[in-house]
Amino acid sequence: MKKILIAALALSCSAAFAQQTVVVTRMTGAEYARIAPKITDKNIYDQEGNIVDSAKARQMVKTFEYEMWQTIPAGQTEYKHVVAKVDHAKEERSDKTSLAMFWPKSSKLTEGVELDLSPLAKHTDVGKLEGKAVVLLFRNNQYAFMFDHINDAIANNIDNNKFEVFAITGLDYASAKAAQKQMPILNAHHIIDAQDLINFYETKGDATVVVTNLLHQIIYAARSGPAMTPRTLNKLLKAL
């Protein structure tokens, strides 16, 4: 059965493992529009072809136990918007490849390394982070892009009070406000005009997510826009 995962539409990746090289091919919105199935039916279906209430479908997706696909449900002949149960085993296999491609190149953001919080002292009271996990969300300097559904992952777990989130941008106040309006980052401490942090952590202006455990050891980091980031964040925060 052919199906297209909504979260991965903007990026098409192919890996060539000969000599350990990886080739990444980006797909523009216009390019995708030419090959994407044209769906005029606004309903959302389950895999058996039954219509699912749209509000219910959105809530299902927010749990990260379901995903939205473009596929042909049972008993039909055309592509529809379909909400389907996540295959976690399949996701885990594909995530290993994605993470190898998208882990930041900075030595300061290596898995297992203790995150150096000293640069954050200029912007916040780092003493309050003792015994808490830290999530750093670096917004892309060029546009408002942030990882899709990142807010859902944070909101699902914010009540456990075991982590703090910092949304970091090198943009000035006016530009940061415009970016926040276009694509908000919620439940976070916002640090603007923070080129010093971008330089220190060597994110090079890329959208980057960094997650530590309660001891501030890095357990996940990703740059650019892998679809795995929100669901991985949700899993890591839930496990704290």
N, C-alpha and C positions, 0 to 999 in steps of 0.2 A: 504494500500500500504506500503510495507516495504521500509525503506530508512535509510541511515546511514549518519550522519552529519560529514563532513570531520574534522571540528575543534575539534570534541570531540573524535576522534578515540583513542588517547593515554591514555585516562582515563575513566574507567568504574566505576561508583559510584552506590552504593545501600545504602539506608538509612533505618535504623530500628529505629522507633520512640518510641518503648517501652522503658520506663525509660529514655527517651531523649538521647539515644545513637545513634551514627552514625558510620556505617561501610563503609570504603572506600576500594575498591579493585582496585589495579592498574593493567593495562594490558600492557605487554611488546609489542614491535613491532613484535617480532616473534609470540607471541600468537595471536595478531590481524591478522597477515598475514594468519594464518591457518583458520580463520573463515570469513575473508573478501571476498566479491565477487570478482572473477577474471575478470577484465575488460581489454580486448585487444583493444577495439575500442578507439582511441585517440580523437575522436570528443567530443564536449560538446553539450548537447541538452537542449531545454526548456521542460517543463512538457508535452507539446503537441507532443513531438517527433521531433521537428524541430531542425536542426543543428544551433548552435549559434557560431559566430566568436569567437575564443578563446581569442583574445585581448579584444573584447567587453565584454566577460563574466568576465574577470579579473577586468575590470573597474566597472562592475555592482556590483561585490562582495565588492569592495573597498568602495562603498557608504553605506554599511551595510543595504541596503534595499533588498539585495539578498544574498543567501547562495548557496554553492556548495554541492550537495548531490550525493550519489551513490544509484540510484534507477532505477526502470523500468518505462520509460516514456510511455505515451499513444501510443497504436498501436505497441508496441514492446514486446519482450518476454525475453530479457536479461537485466541485470544491465548495466547502462550507467552513465557517468558523467553528472549530470543535474544541471543547474542553476535555482533556484526557488525563488519566492518572499517570503520574511520573514513574518511569522505570529507573529507580535509584541505582541499581547495579550497572545499567548501561551508562547513566550519567557519570558515575564514579570512574568508569573506564575512560570516557572521553575527557573528563576533567583533568586527568593526569597529563594528557597530551597538551591540553590548553594551558595548564599552569606552567609547563616547561617553556612554552612559547612566550608567555606574558609576565613571568616574574620580573620585577624591576632589576635593572642591571647594577644598581647601587650596592656596594658592599655593606652599607649601613642598613640595608633592608633584606639581609640574608636570613633564611629560615633558621631559627634556633638562636640567633643573635639577640642580645638584650637591646631593646630599643632605647637609644639615647634620648632622654627626655629633656636634657639641659637646654636645648634651644627653645623649648616651649615655655620655659620659666619667664621669658620676656613677655609672654602673652597670657599666662594663666598661672594659678597656684598649683604647681606640680605636686606639692605635698598632699593635696587632696586625692591624688591618683594612686596613692599607696594601697595595695591590696585590690586594685581594680584593673580590669583589662582596659586597653586603650585602642580606639579605632580612629585612624587618621584618614580623612577623605580629602584628597587633593583634587580640586576642580581644575579642569583643563583651562589653561590661560587664554586660549584662543576663542573658545565658544562655551556655551552653558552646559555642554554634555556632562552627564554623570551616569553612573551605572543604573540601568533600568531596574526598577523595583527595589533599589537600595533602601528606600524609606520603609518599605514593607518589612524588610528583614530587621531593621532597627526597632520599628514599632512593635513587632511581634515579641520582642524580648526586653524592651526597655524597663519593664516593671521589676525585673530581677535586681536592678540597682547594682549590677556587678561590672558595669563598663561605662566609660565616658567616650563620647564621640566629638571629634573636632573636624569641622569643615574648613579647609584651608584654601585660600586663593591669593594669588599675587595681584589681583585686580584692585583698583582703588575703590573707594566707597560707592561712588555712583555706578561704576561698571559692575561691581559685585552685587549691588541691589538689583540692577537690571537682570543679571544672570540668575539671581535667586528668584526673581519674579517669573522668568521664563522656565526655569526648571529648579524648583526649590529642593533644598536639602533640609529635612526636618529633624527634630530631636537632637540637635547638635549645637556645640559651642562654635560660633563663627569667628574665624580669624581672617581678617582682610589685610590687603597690602602686605602680605607675608612672603615677600620674595626671599627673605633671609631663611625661612624654613624650606622653601623650594630648593634653594641653593645647598643648604646643609644636607638634606636628605637625597639630593641629586635626582629629583623626579623629572627634571628637564621640562617642566610645564605640562607633562602628560596627566590625564586623569588617572589617579593612583589610589588604591585602597590598601591600608596596612592594618593588620589585626594582631594584637598580642594576647597572651594569656594573663592570668592574674599577677604573674611575676614579671610581666613586661617583656617576656621573650616572644619574638615574632613567630607566629604560627601560620600566617598567610599574608601574601602581598601580591597585587596584580596591577598592571598598567594597561592603558588603552581601554578595550571594552569587551572582555570575554563574558559571555552570557552566564558563565558559572558563578560569577562573583556574588550576586545577591543571594542565591540559594546556599552557597558555601558559607557566607557570612551568617545567614540565618541558622545554619547547623552549628557553627562554631559558638555563636552567642548563646544558643539554647543549651549547649553543653557546659557552659561556665558554672 
